[in-house]
């Protein structure tokens, strides 16, 4: 998982184009911060899917119960390229 800005800085995409596979966009607000939101992921068929959810919400708790894991801030970046 990486932010769009991180992918642009790494040369994986340009500001006017979406990044190529395996990168998929997680829908969220442009001003989302990890203070209020948690980045969660779950492995499905050998790929990770992700979600951006409000921390400490019922939805956050439900996803954690269903096997989703929270991604630490220091793990967010294009290292997987």
C-alpha positions as YAML, in Angstrom:
chain: A
units: angstrom
residues:
- id: 1
  name: UNK
  ca: [0.00, 0.00, 0.00]
- id: 2
  name: UNK
  ca: [1.25, 3.43, -0.89]
- id: 3
  name: UNK
  ca: [-0.10, 6.92, -1.23]
- id: 4
  name: UNK
  ca: [-0.49, 8.41, -4.68]
- id: 5
  name: UNK
  ca: [2.19, 10.96, -3.83]
- id: 6
  name: UNK
  ca: [4.60, 8.17, -2.86]
- id: 7
  name: UNK
  ca: [3.95, 6.35, -6.15]
- id: 8
  name: UNK
  ca: [4.54, 9.53, -8.16]
- id: 9
  name: UNK
  ca: [7.80, 10.20, -6.29]
- id: 10
  name: UNK
  ca: [8.90, 6.60, -6.93]
- id: 11
  name: UNK
  ca: [8.16, 6.98, -10.66]
- id: 12
  name: UNK
  ca: [5.38, 4.38, -10.66]
- id: 13
  name: UNK
  ca: [2.89, 6.84, -12.17]
- id: 14
  name: UNK
  ca: [2.49, 10.44, -13.23]
- id: 15
  name: UNK
  ca: [0.23, 13.06, -11.62]
- id: 16
  name: UNK
  ca: [-2.26, 12.81, -14.49]
- id: 17
  name: UNK
  ca: [-2.48, 9.01, -14.74]
- id: 18
  name: UNK
  ca: [-3.50, 6.18, -12.44]
- id: 19
  name: UNK
  ca: [-0.72, 3.82, -11.38]
- id: 20
  name: UNK
  ca: [-0.49, 0.50, -13.24]
- id: 21
  name: UNK
  ca: [-1.34, -2.89, -11.73]
- id: 22
  name: UNK
  ca: [-0.80, -4.15, -9.12]
- id: 23
  name: UNK
  ca: [-1.70, -0.76, -7.61]
- id: 24
  name: UNK
  ca: [-5.43, -0.15, -7.11]
- id: 25
  name: UNK
  ca: [-7.00, 2.99, -5.66]
- id: 26
  name: UNK
  ca: [-8.56, 2.93, -2.22]
- id: 27
  name: UNK
  ca: [-11.41, 5.42, -2.14]
- id: 28
  name: UNK
  ca: [-11.03, 8.10, 0.48]
- id: 29
  name: UNK
  ca: [-10.91, 11.82, 1.02]
- id: 30
  name: UNK
  ca: [-7.86, 13.75, -0.14]
- id: 31
  name: UNK
  ca: [-7.33, 15.04, 3.39]
- id: 32
  name: UNK
  ca: [-7.47, 11.66, 5.17]
- id: 33
  name: UNK
  ca: [-4.91, 11.34, 7.95]
- id: 34
  name: UNK
  ca: [-3.97, 8.32, 10.03]
- id: 35
  name: UNK
  ca: [-5.07, 10.28, 13.09]
- id: 36
  name: UNK
  ca: [-8.73, 9.70, 12.12]
- id: 37
  name: UNK
  ca: [-8.49, 6.88, 9.58]
- id: 38
  name: UNK
  ca: [-6.97, 3.42, 9.63]
- id: 39
  name: UNK
  ca: [-5.63, 1.66, 6.56]
- id: 40
  name: UNK
  ca: [-6.69, -1.98, 6.62]
- id: 41
  name: UNK
  ca: [-5.78, -4.85, 4.31]
- id: 42
  name: UNK
  ca: [-6.77, -8.44, 3.74]
- id: 43
  name: UNK
  ca: [-5.28, -11.06, 1.45]
- id: 44
  name: UNK
  ca: [-7.71, -12.32, -1.19]
- id: 45
  name: UNK
  ca: [-6.59, -14.81, -3.84]
- id: 46
  name: UNK
  ca: [-2.88, -13.95, -3.48]
- id: 47
  name: UNK
  ca: [-3.35, -10.16, -3.61]
- id: 48
  name: UNK
  ca: [-4.05, -7.62, -0.90]
- id: 49
  name: UNK
  ca: [-7.23, -5.59, -0.95]
- id: 50
  name: UNK
  ca: [-7.39, -2.46, 1.15]
- id: 51
  name: UNK
  ca: [-9.83, -0.18, 2.87]
- id: 52
  name: UNK
  ca: [-9.68, 3.21, 4.54]
- id: 53
  name: UNK
  ca: [-11.99, 3.36, 7.58]
- id: 54
  name: UNK
  ca: [-12.66, 5.65, 10.53]
- id: 55
  name: UNK
  ca: [-10.69, 4.50, 13.54]
- id: 56
  name: UNK
  ca: [-12.68, 3.12, 16.49]
- id: 57
  name: UNK
  ca: [-15.91, 2.90, 14.49]
- id: 58
  name: UNK
  ca: [-18.23, -0.11, 14.36]
- id: 59
  name: UNK
  ca: [-17.09, -0.75, 10.77]
- id: 60
  name: UNK
  ca: [-13.42, -0.71, 11.85]
- id: 61
  name: UNK
  ca: [-14.16, -3.23, 14.61]
- id: 62
  name: UNK
  ca: [-16.16, -5.45, 12.23]
- id: 63
  name: UNK
  ca: [-13.37, -5.60, 9.66]
- id: 64
  name: UNK
  ca: [-10.82, -6.47, 12.34]
- id: 65
  name: UNK
  ca: [-13.12, -9.25, 13.58]
- id: 66
  name: UNK
  ca: [-13.32, -10.59, 10.01]
- id: 67
  name: UNK
  ca: [-9.56, -10.94, 9.67]
- id: 68
  name: UNK
  ca: [-8.50, -7.59, 8.24]
- id: 69
  name: UNK
  ca: [-5.23, -6.21, 9.60]
- id: 70
  name: UNK
  ca: [-4.24, -2.63, 10.20]
- id: 71
  name: UNK
  ca: [-1.26, -1.39, 8.19]
- id: 72
  name: UNK
  ca: [1.25, 0.53, 10.29]
- id: 73
  name: UNK
  ca: [2.07, 4.02, 9.00]
- id: 74
  name: UNK
  ca: [5.74, 3.07, 8.48]
- id: 75
  name: UNK
  ca: [4.64, 0.19, 6.21]
- id: 76
  name: UNK
  ca: [2.77, 2.50, 3.83]
- id: 77
  name: UNK
  ca: [4.97, 3.12, 0.81]
- id: 78
  name: UNK
  ca: [6.01, 1.73, -2.55]
- id: 79
  name: UNK
  ca: [8.52, -0.80, -1.11]
- id: 80
  name: UNK
  ca: [6.50, -3.64, -2.68]
- id: 81
  name: UNK
  ca: [7.30, -2.41, -6.19]
...
